[in-house]
C-alpha cells in the first residue's frame, strides 16, 4: 500500500543479459565507430532502439495487469531492480503512464535484496498477497454423462466416477491474508490400500476442469497412511491448504484417529 492507503504496484525490472552484434555494413558506418580499441561510440538513436523490444514487452505485460478488476484503483508504481535505474526505462514509463505516480527508490537495484532480508526478519510485514496461481487437488466425483467425457470414466467399488477433476482451494488473483486456510473433507475411496496419496496441483487458469489440462502442473504430494478398516467402514480425510509468507502448508487429517500429516511447498 502507498502512503494514504492507496494501492500500488511494485514492478521488478531486470535484464539478465544483452548481446550486441555489429556487422560490417554501410548502414552502421555513421552510427557505430571506434575511437580507440577500448572505446565504442554508438549513435544515440541506435542505442535507444536496443532497448525498444524490452520496453515494449514491459508495457505489454503492464497493460495486461491493468485490465485486472482488482487493480482498478492503482495509482502508484514502484520500480525496483537494476533495470529500473536506466533513464530510458524511467522516461518511457512516465510517458506511458502520465496519470500514475512512478516511484523509483534510491539504489533500486538493491531494493529486492533488501526486501528479501527484511522479509526474512519480519515476515508479518506482508499482510496480504495476490495469488499468481489457482491451487487445488485431484478429486473423484460421481460420474455425470452430461458433464464428464467418457475418457475420464472409471469404476471404483462398484461406482462410476470421473477421474482427474480439479477441486479448487484458492483461485488465481484472489487476495489471501497470511495464515489464510481452506479445507474440505473427502472420503477415501480405496479403503483396501495402506496409503492415500494427496497431490497438490496449480494452474494458470482461474477455473481449470481437470488436473490434466495444459495449464495445470503438479506441485507436490503428501502420502497419508490408512489404518485397517472393517468391511463397510468408511474413512474421511480433511485436506487443508494454509497460505503463509512464501510457503504453502498442505495438511491431511484422519478424521477417525486425529492423525495429521503435513508437507510444505513453495507459494507461487
Phi and psi in degrees as GROMACS dihedral restraints (atoms count N, CA, C in turn):
[ dihedral_restraints ]
;  ai    aj    ak    al  type     phi  dphi    fc
    3     4     5     6     1   -84.7    20    10
    4     5     6     7     1   167.4    20    10
    6     7     8     9     1   -53.4    20    10
    7     8     9    10     1   135.9    20    10
    9    10    11    12     1    90.6    20    10
   10    11    12    13     1     2.7    20    10
   12    13    14    15     1    83.1    20    10
   13    14    15    16     1     9.1    20    10
   15    16    17    18     1   -78.1    20    10
   16    17    18    19     1   154.0    20    10
   18    19    20    21     1   -77.2    20    10
   19    20    21    22     1   139.4    20    10
   21    22    23    24     1  -135.0    20    10
   22    23    24    25     1   157.2    20    10
   24    25    26    27     1  -111.6    20    10
   25    26    27    28     1   125.6    20    10
   27    28    29    30     1   -93.1    20    10
   28    29    30    31     1   114.9    20    10
   30    31    32    33     1  -106.3    20    10
   31    32    33    34     1   114.4    20    10
   33    34    35    36     1   -94.2    20    10
   34    35    36    37     1   108.6    20    10
   36    37    38    39     1  -110.8    20    10
   37    38    39    40     1   118.8    20    10
   39    40    41    42     1  -138.9    20    10
   40    41    42    43     1   158.6    20    10
   42    43    44    45     1  -126.9    20    10
   43    44    45    46     1   121.6    20    10
   45    46    47    48     1   -74.9    20    10
   46    47    48    49     1   -42.5    20    10
   48    49    50    51     1  -161.5    20    10
   49    50    51    52     1   161.2    20    10
   51    52    53    54     1  -146.1    20    10
   52    53    54    55     1   130.8    20    10
   54    55    56    57     1  -120.1    20    10
   55    56    57    58     1   127.9    20    10
   57    58    59    60     1  -112.5    20    10
   58    59    60    61     1   122.7    20    10
   60    61    62    63     1  -111.1    20    10
   61    62    63    64     1   122.7    20    10
   63    64    65    66     1  -110.0    20    10
   64    65    66    67     1   118.2    20    10
   66    67    68    69     1   -97.2    20    10
   67    68    69    70     1   155.4    20    10
   69    70    71    72     1   -82.1    20    10
   70    71    72    73     1    89.6    20    10
   72    73    74    75     1  -136.8    20    10
   73    74    75    76     1   155.5    20    10
   75    76    77    78     1   -63.2    20    10
   76    77    78    79     1   -27.6    20    10
   78    79    80    81     1   -64.4    20    10
   79    80    81    82     1   -30.0    20    10
   81    82    83    84     1  -102.5    20    10
   82    83    84    85     1     1.7    20    10
   84    85    86    87     1   -58.7    20    10
   85    86    87    88     1   -43.1    20    10
   87    88    89    90     1   -88.1    20    10
   88    89    90    91     1    -9.1    20    10
   90    91    92    93     1   -95.8    20    10
   91    92    93    94     1   -31.6    20    10
   93    94    95    96     1  -130.4    20    10
   94    95    96    97     1   132.7    20    10
   96    97    98    99     1  -151.8    20    10
   97    98    99   100     1   160.9    20    10
   99   100   101   102     1  -110.6    20    10
  100   101   102   103     1   127.7    20    10
  102   103   104   105     1   -88.7    20    10
  103   104   105   106     1   -37.7    20    10
  105   106   107   108     1  -142.0    20    10
  106   107   108   109     1   168.0    20    10
  108   109   110   111     1   -58.1    20    10
  109   110   111   112     1   -19.0    20    10
  111   112   113   114     1  -101.6    20    10
  112   113   114   115     1    -7.5    20    10
  114   115   116   117     1  -123.2    20    10
  115   116   117   118     1   129.4    20    10
  117   118   119   120     1  -116.0    20    10
  118   119   120   121     1   126.1    20    10
  120   121   122   123     1  -106.2    20    10
  121   122   123   124     1   128.7    20    10
  123   124   125   126     1  -121.9    20    10
  124   125   126   127     1   134.4    20    10
  126   127   128   129     1   -56.9    20    10
  127   128   129   130     1   133.2    20    10
  129   130   131   132     1   -53.3    20    10
  130   131   132   133     1   -41.1    20    10
  132   133   134   135     1   -66.2    20    10
  133   134   135   136     1   -39.2    20    10
  135   136   137   138     1   -65.0    20    10
  136   137   138   139     1   -39.3    20    10
  138   139   140   141     1   -64.3    20    10
  139   140   141   142     1   -40.4    20    10
  141   142   143   144     1   -63.1    20    10
  142   143   144   145     1   -36.0    20    10
  144   145   146   147     1   -65.0    20    10
  145   146   147   148     1   -25.5    20    10
  147   148   149   150     1   -63.6    20    10
  148   149   150   151     1   -29.1    20    10
  150   151   152   153     1   -91.6    20    10
  151   152   153   154     1   -14.9    20    10
  153   154   155   156     1   -58.3    20    10
  154   155   156   157     1   -47.4    20    10
  156   157   158   159     1   -59.3    20    10
  157   158   159   160     1   -39.6    20    10
  159   160   161   162     1   -69.1    20    10
  160   161   162   163     1   -42.6    20    10
  162   163   164   165     1   -66.2    20    10
  163   164   165   166     1   -40.0    20    10
  165   166   167   168     1   -62.2    20    10
  166   167   168   169     1   -40.5    20    10
  168   169   170   171     1   -65.6    20    10
  169   170   171   172     1   -36.3    20    10
  171   172   173   174     1   -63.8    20    10
  172   173   174   175     1   -44.8    20    10
  174   175   176   177     1   -64.7    20    10
  175   176   177   178     1   -38.6    20    10
  177   178   179   180     1   -61.6    20    10
  178   179   180   181     1   -41.1    20    10
  180   181   182   183     1   -66.2    20    10
  181   182   183   184     1   -43.5    20    10
  183   184   185   186     1   -66.6    20    10
  184   185   186   187     1   -40.6    20    10
  186   187   188   189     1   -59.3    20    10
  187   188   189   190     1   -38.0    20    10
  189   190   191   192     1   -66.5    20    10
  190   191   192   193     1   -41.3    20    10
  192   193   194   195     1   -64.0    20    10
  193   194   195   196     1   -41.4    20    10
  195   196   197   198     1   -71.4    20    10
  196   197   198   199     1   -11.8    20    10
  198   199   200   201     1   -80.0    20    10
  199   200   201   202     1   -11.2    20    10
  201   202   203   204     1   -69.9    20    10
  202   203   204   205     1   126.1    20    10
  204   205   206   207     1   -57.0    20    10
  205   206   207   208     1   -27.6    20    10
  207   208   209   210     1   -68.5    20    10
  208   209   210   211     1   -15.7    20    10
  210   211   212   213     1  -109.3    20    10
  211   212   213   214     1    20.3    20    10
  213   214   215   216     1   -63.7    20    10
  214   215   216   217     1   -30.3    20    10
  216   217   218   219     1  -103.6    20    10
  217   218   219   220     1    26.8    20    10
  219   220   221   222     1   -79.1    20    10
  220   221   222   223     1   125.1    20    10
  222   223   224   225     1  -120.5    20    10
  223   224   225   226     1   -17.5    20    10
  225   226   227   228     1  -122.3    20    10
  226   227   228   229     1   140.7    20    10
  228   229   230   231     1  -124.0    20    10
  229   230   231   232     1   119.5    20    10
  231   232   233   234     1  -101.1    20    10
  232   233   234   235     1   118.5    20    10
  234   235   236   237     1   -97.9    20    10
  235   236   237   238     1   124.3    20    10
  237   238   239   240     1  -130.8    20    10
  238   239   240   241     1   169.0    20    10
  240   241   242   243     1    98.5    20    10
  241   242   243   244     1   156.4    20    10
  243   244   245   246     1   -58.0    20    10
  244   245   246   247     1   -37.6    20    10
  246   247   248   249     1   -70.7    20    10
  247   248   249   250     1   -18.9    20    10
  249   250   251   252     1   -66.9    20    10
  250   251   252   253     1   -18.9    20    10
  252   253   254   255     1   -82.5    20    10
  253   254   255   256     1    -5.5    20    10
  255   256   257   258     1   -75.0    20    10
  256   257   258   259     1   124.8    20    10
  258   259   260   261     1   -65.3    20    10
  259   260   261   262     1   -30.3    20    10
  261   262   263   264     1   -64.0    20    10
  262   263   264   265     1   -41.3    20    10
  264   265   266   267     1   -68.9    20    10
  265   266   267   268     1   -42.7    20    10
  267   268   269   270     1   -61.1    20    10
  268   269   270   271     1   -46.7    20    10
  270   271   272   273     1   -63.7    20    10
  271   272   273   274     1   -43.0    20    10
  273   274   275   276     1   -62.7    20    10
  274   275   276   277     1   -40.1    20    10
  276   277   278   279     1   -64.8    20    10
  277   278   279   280     1   -43.2    20    10
  279   280   281   282     1   -67.2    20    10
  280   281   282   283     1   -36.1    20    10
  282   283   284   285     1   -72.3    20    10
  283   284   285   286     1   -34.7    20    10
  285   286   287   288     1   -74.6    20    10
  286   287   288   289     1   -37.1    20    10
  288   289   290   291     1  -124.5    20    10
  289   290   291   292     1    69.6    20    10
  291   292   293   294     1   -67.4    20    10
  292   293   294   295     1   -21.9    20    10
  294   295   296   297     1   -91.7    20    10
  295   296   297   298     1     2.1    20    10
  297   298   299   300     1  -118.0    20    10
  298   299   300   301     1   143.6    20    10
  300   301   302   303     1   -82.7    20    10
  301   302   303   304     1   121.8    20    10
  303   304   305   306     1   -94.9    20    10
  304   305   306   307     1   119.8    20    10
  306   307   308   309     1  -111.5    20    10
  307   308   309   310     1   124.8    20    10
  309   310   311   312     1  -124.1    20    10
  310   311   312   313     1   106.3    20    10
  312   313   314   315     1   -69.7    20    10
  313   314   315   316     1   159.8    20    10
  315   316   317   318     1   -61.8    20    10
  316   317   318   319     1   139.6    20    10
  318   319   320   321     1    52.9    20    10
  319   320   321   322     1    56.4    20    10
  321   322   323   324     1   -58.6    20    10
  322   323   324   325     1   -27.6    20    10
  324   325   326   327     1   -65.2    20    10
  325   326   327   328     1   -25.5    20    10
  327   328   329   330     1   -96.8    20    10
  328   329   330   331     1    -5.4    20    10
  330   331   332   333     1   -61.3    20    10
  331   332   333   334     1   -39.5    20    10
  333   334   335   336     1   -66.1    20    10
  334   335   336   337     1   -43.6    20    10
  336   337   338   339     1   -62.9    20    10
  337   338   339   340     1   -45.6    20    10
  339   340   341   342     1   -63.4    20    10
  340   341   342   343     1   -39.9    20    10
  342   343   344   345     1   -62.3    20    10
  343   344   345   346     1   -39.0    20    10
  345   346   347   348     1   -64.6    20    10
  346   347   348   349     1   -39.9    20    10
  348   349   350   351     1   -65.6    20    10
  349   350   351   352     1   -45.5    20    10
  351   352   353   354     1   -64.0    20    10
  352   353   354   355     1   -39.1    20    10
  354   355   356   357     1   -65.2    20    10
  355   356   357   358     1   -35.7    20    10
  357   358   359   360     1   -64.3    20    10
  358   359   360   361     1   -32.6    20    10
  360   361   362   363     1   -89.4    20    10
  361   362   363   364     1   -30.2    20    10
  363   364   365   366     1  -134.4    20    10
  364   365   366   367     1    68.4    20    10
  366   367   368   369     1   -61.9    20    10
  367   368   369   370     1   -24.1    20    10
  369   370   371   372     1   -73.8    20    10
  370   371   372   373     1    -7.0    20    10
  372   373   374   375     1   -63.5    20    10
  373   374   375   376     1   -29.6    20    10
  375   376   377   378     1   -92.6    20    10
  376   377   378   379     1   102.7    20    10
  378   379   380   381     1   -81.3    20    10
  379   380   381   382     1   -35.7    20    10
  381   382   383   384     1  -136.8    20    10
  382   383   384   385     1   156.9    20    10
  384   385   386   387     1  -144.1    20    10
  385   386   387   388     1   152.9    20    10
  387   388   389   390     1   -97.4    20    10
  388   389   390   391     1   121.8    20    10
  390   391   392   393     1   -68.0    20    10
  391   392   393   394     1   135.2    20    10
  393   394   395   396     1   -91.9    20    10
  394   395   396   397     1    -9.5    20    10
  396   397   398   399     1  -134.8    20    10
  397   398   399   400     1   161.3    20    10
  399   400   401   402     1   -93.9    20    10
  400   401   402   403     1   133.1    20    10
  402   403   404   405     1  -112.1    20    10
  403   404   405   406     1   139.3    20    10
  405   406   407   408     1  -169.2    20    10
  406   407   408   409     1  -172.5    20    10
  408   409   410   411     1  -133.7    20    10
  409   410   411   412     1   172.0    20    10
  411   412   413   414     1   -85.0    20    10
  412   413   414   415     1   132.0    20    10
  414   415   416   417     1  -124.7    20    10
  415   416   417   418     1   165.9    20    10
  417   418   419   420     1  -130.7    20    10
  418   419   420   421     1    69.0    20    10
  420   421   422   423     1   -70.0    20    10
  421   422   423   424     1   164.8    20    10
  423   424   425   426     1   -64.8    20    10
  424   425   426   427     1   147.4    20    10
  426   427   428   429     1   -64.3    20    10
  427   428   429   430     1   135.1    20    10
  429   430   431   432     1  -132.6    20    10
  430   431   432   433     1   111.2    20    10
  432   433   434   435     1   -61.3    20    10
  433   434   435   436     1   -25.0    20    10
  435   436   437   438     1   -81.6    20    10
  436   437   438   439     1   -17.5    20    10
  438   439   440   441     1  -110.8    20    10
  439   440   441   442     1   -33.8    20    10
  441   442   443   444     1  -110.9    20    10
  442   443   444   445     1   141.4    20    10
  444   445   446   447     1   -73.5    20    10
  445   446   447   448     1   153.7    20    10
  447   448   449   450     1   -60.9    20    10
  448   449   450   451     1   -31.1    20    10
  450   451   452   453     1   -66.6    20    10
  451   452   453   454     1   -18.2    20    10
  453   454   455   456     1   -96.8    20    10
  454   455   456   457     1     3.9    20    10
  456   457   458   459     1   -81.8    20    10
  457   458   459   460     1   127.0    20    10
  459   460   461   462     1  -136.9    20    10
  460   461   462   463     1   158.3    20    10
  462   463   464   465     1  -116.4    20    10
  463   464   465   466     1   121.7    20    10
  465   466   467   468     1  -127.3    20    10
  466   467   468   469     1   119.5    20    10
  468   469   470   471     1    50.6    20    10
  469   470   471   472     1    43.9    20    10
  471   472   473   474     1    79.7    20    10
  472   473   474   475     1     5.7    20    10
  474   475   476   477     1  -119.6    20    10
  475   476   477   478     1   132.0    20    10
  477   478   479   480     1   -77.4    20    10
  478   479   480   481     1   126.3    20    10
  480   481   482   483     1  -131.4    20    10
  481   482   483   484     1   163.6    20    10
  483   484   485   486     1  -105.3    20    10
  484   485   486   487     1   124.3    20    10
  486   487   488   489     1   -88.5    20    10
  487   488   489   490     1   163.2    20    10
  489   490   491   492     1    68.3    20    10
  490   491   492   493     1    16.2    20    10
  492   493   494   495     1   -72.5    20    10
  493   494   495   496     1   132.5    20    10
  495   496   497   498     1   -83.3    20    10
  496   497   498   499     1   114.3    20    10
  498   499   500   501     1  -100.0    20    10
  499   500   501   502     1   118.2    20    10
  501   502   503   504     1   -82.9    20    10
  502   503   504   505     1   136.6    20    10
  504   505   506   507     1  -106.5    20    10
  505   506   507   508     1   -34.7    20    10
  507   508   509   510     1  -151.3    20    10
  508   509   510   511     1   146.6    20    10
  510   511   512   513     1  -110.3    20    10
  511   512   513   514     1   143.0    20    10
  513   514   515   516     1   -53.5    20    10
  514   515   516   517     1   132.5    20    10
  516   517   518   519     1    91.8    20    10
  517   518   519   520     1    -9.7    20    10
  519   520   521   522     1   -74.6    20    10
  520   521   522   523     1   139.4    20    10
  522   523   524   525     1   -88.5    20    10
  523   524   525   526     1   122.2    20    10
  525   526   527   528     1  -122.8    20    10
  526   527   528   529     1   138.6    20    10
  528   529   530   531     1   -82.0    20    10
  529   530   531   532     1   158.9    20    10
  531   532   533   534     1   -62.0    20    10
  532   533   534   535     1   125.0    20    10
  534   535   536   537     1    93.5    20    10
  535   536   537   538     1     0.3    20    10
  537   538   539   540     1   -60.6    20    10
  538   539   540   541     1   134.8    20    10
  540   541   542   543     1  -127.9    20    10
  541   542   543   544     1   150.1    20    10
  543   544   545   546     1  -141.4    20    10
  544   545   546   547     1   127.6    20    10
  546   547   548   549     1  -140.3    20    10
  547   548   549   550     1   163.5    20    10
  549   550   551   552     1  -155.7    20    10
  550   551   552   553     1   144.6    20    10
  552   553   554   555     1   -95.4    20    10
  553   554   555   556     1   127.4    20    10
  555   556   557   558     1  -119.9    20    10
  556   557   558   559     1   155.1    20    10
  558   559   560   561     1  -100.1    20    10
  559   560   561   562     1   130.0    20    10
  561   562   563   564     1   -66.3    20    10
  562   563   564   565     1   124.5    20    10
  564   565   566   567     1   -85.4    20    10
  565   566   567   568     1   -34.8    20    10
  567   568   569   570     1  -107.7    20    10
  568   569   570   571     1    82.3    20    10
  570   571   572   573     1   -75.5    20    10
  571   572   573   574     1    -6.6    20    10
  573   574   575   576     1   -84.3    20    10
  574   575   576   577     1    -7.0    20    10
  576   577   578   579     1   -89.8    20    10
  577   578   579   580     1   157.7    20    10
  579   580   581   582     1   -88.1    20    10
  580   581   582   583     1   -19.1    20    10
  582   583   584   585     1  -137.9    20    10
  583   584   585   586     1   156.5    20    10
  585   586   587   588     1  -122.7    20    10
  586   587   588   589     1   124.1    20    10
  588   589   590   591     1   -95.7    20    10
  589   590   591   592     1   115.5    20    10
  591   592   593   594     1  -103.5    20    10
  592   593   594   595     1   115.4    20    10
  594   595   596   597     1  -109.2    20    10
  595   596   597   598     1   134.8    20    10
  597   598   599   600     1   -96.9    20    10
  598   599   600   601     1   133.2    20    10
  600   601   602   603     1  -121.9    20    10
  601   602   603   604     1   151.7    20    10
  603   604   605   606     1  -125.5    20    10
  604   605   606   607     1   155.9    20    10
  606   607   608   609     1  -145.3    20    10
  607   608   609   610     1   151.0    20    10
  609   610   611   612     1   -83.1    20    10
  610   611   612   613     1   -10.2    20    10
  612   613   614   615     1   -92.1    20    10
  613   614   615   616     1   154.7    20    10
  615   616   617   618     1   -83.2    20    10
  616   617   618   619     1   -20.1    20    10
  618   619   620   621     1  -140.7    20    10
  619   620   621   622     1    65.2    20    10
  621   622   623   624     1   -69.4    20    10
  622   623   624   625     1   145.4    20    10
  624   625   626   627     1   -92.5    20    10
  625   626   627   628     1   -43.7    20    10
  627   628   629   630     1  -131.5    20    10
  628   629   630   631     1   150.1    20    10
  630   631   632   633     1   -69.1    20    10
  631   632   633   634     1   -10.6    20    10
  633   634   635   636     1   -92.6    20    10
  634   635   636   637     1     1.3    20    10
  636   637   638   639     1   -61.7    20    10
  637   638   639   640     1   149.7    20    10
  639   640   641   642     1   -56.6    20    10
  640   641   642   643     1   -27.9    20    10
  642   643   644   645     1   -79.0    20    10
  643   644   645   646     1    -9.5    20    10
  645   646   647   648     1   -99.6    20    10
  646   647   648   649     1   150.7    20    10
  648   649   650   651     1  -147.1    20    10
  649   650   651   652     1   153.9    20    10
  651   652   653   654     1   -80.1    20    10
  652   653   654   655     1   124.9    20    10
  654   655   656   657     1   -89.1    20    10
  655   656   657   658     1   -39.7    20    10
  657   658   659   660     1   169.4    20    10
  658   659   660   661     1   176.2    20    10
  660   661   662   663     1  -139.5    20    10
  661   662   663   664     1   164.0    20    10
  663   664   665   666     1  -132.1    20    10
  664   665   666   667     1   125.0    20    10
  666   667   668   669     1   -96.8    20    10
  667   668   669   670     1   121.3    20    10
  669   670   671   672     1  -110.3    20    10
  670   671   672   673     1   125.0    20    10
  672   673   674   675     1   -70.1    20    10
  673   674   675   676     1   140.8    20    10
  675   676   677   678     1  -110.9    20    10
  676   677   678   679     1   121.1    20    10
  678   679   680   681     1   -72.3    20    10
  679   680   681   682     1   159.7    20    10
  681   682   683   684     1   -58.9    20    10
  682   683   684   685     1   135.2    20    10
  684   685   686   687     1  -119.5    20    10
  685   686   687   688     1   147.4    20    10
  687   688   689   690     1   -76.5    20    10
  688   689   690   691     1   162.2    20    10
  690   691   692   693     1   -61.1    20    10
  691   692   693   694     1   129.8    20    10
  693   694   695   696     1    84.5    20    10
  694   695   696   697     1    -6.4    20    10
  696   697   698   699     1   -82.8    20    10
  697   698   699   700     1   141.4    20    10
  699   700   701   702     1  -109.9    20    10
  700   701   702   703     1   161.6    20    10
  702   703   704   705     1  -131.9    20    10
  703   704   705   706     1   128.3    20    10
  705   706   707   708     1  -107.6    20    10
  706   707   708   709     1   135.7    20    10
  708   709   710   711     1  -121.5    20    10
  709   710   711   712     1   125.8    20    10
  711   712   713   714     1   -93.5    20    10
  712   713   714   715     1   118.8    20    10
  714   715   716   717     1  -107.4    20    10
  715   716   717   718     1   129.5    20    10
  717   718   719   720     1  -134.1    20    10
  718   719   720   721     1   138.6    20    10
  720   721   722   723     1  -111.3    20    10
  721   722   723   724     1   129.8    20    10
  723   724   725   726     1  -120.3    20    10
  724   725   726   727     1   120.4    20    10
  726   727   728   729     1   -97.2    20    10
  727   728   729   730     1   121.2    20    10
  729   730   731   732     1  -151.0    20    10
  730   731   732   733     1   126.6    20    10
  732   733   734   735     1    58.6    20    10
  733   734   735   736     1  -126.0    20    10
  735   736   737   738     1  -104.5    20    10
  736   737   738   739     1    14.7    20    10
  738   739   740   741     1  -129.5    20    10
  739   740   741   742     1   153.7    20    10
  741   742   743   744     1  -113.6    20    10
  742   743   744   745     1   123.5    20    10
  744   745   746   747     1   -98.2    20    10
  745   746   747   748     1   121.8    20    10
  747   748   749   750     1  -108.4    20    10
  748   749   750   751     1   123.7    20    10
  750   751   752   753     1  -125.3    20    10
  751   752   753   754     1   137.9    20    10
  753   754   755   756     1  -125.3    20    10
  754   755   756   757     1   125.9    20    10
  756   757   758   759     1  -119.2    20    10
  757   758   759   760     1   126.4    20    10
  759   760   761   762     1   -75.1    20    10
  760   761   762   763     1   112.1    20    10
  762   763   764   765     1   -69.9    20    10
  763   764   765   766     1   -15.7    20    10
  765   766   767   768     1   -86.5    20    10
  766   767   768   769     1   -44.9    20    10
  768   769   770   771     1  -101.5    20    10
  769   770   771   772     1   -18.3    20    10
  771   772   773   774     1    82.7    20    10
  772   773   774   775     1     0.3    20    10
  774   775   776   777     1   -66.3    20    10
  775   776   777   778     1   137.7    20    10
  777   778   779   780     1  -120.3    20    10
  778   779   780   781     1   134.9    20    10
  780   781   782   783     1  -120.4    20    10
  781   782   783   784     1   139.9    20    10
  783   784   785   786     1  -136.4    20    10
  784   785   786   787     1   155.5    20    10
  786   787   788   789     1  -153.2    20    10
  787   788   789   790     1   148.7    20    10
  789   790   791   792     1  -114.0    20    10
  790   791   792   793     1   144.3    20    10
  792   793   794   795     1  -134.4    20    10
  793   794   795   796     1   161.0    20    10
  795   796   797   798     1   -70.6    20    10
  796   797   798   799     1   137.0    20    10
  798   799   800   801     1   -92.9    20    10
  799   800   801   802     1   121.6    20    10
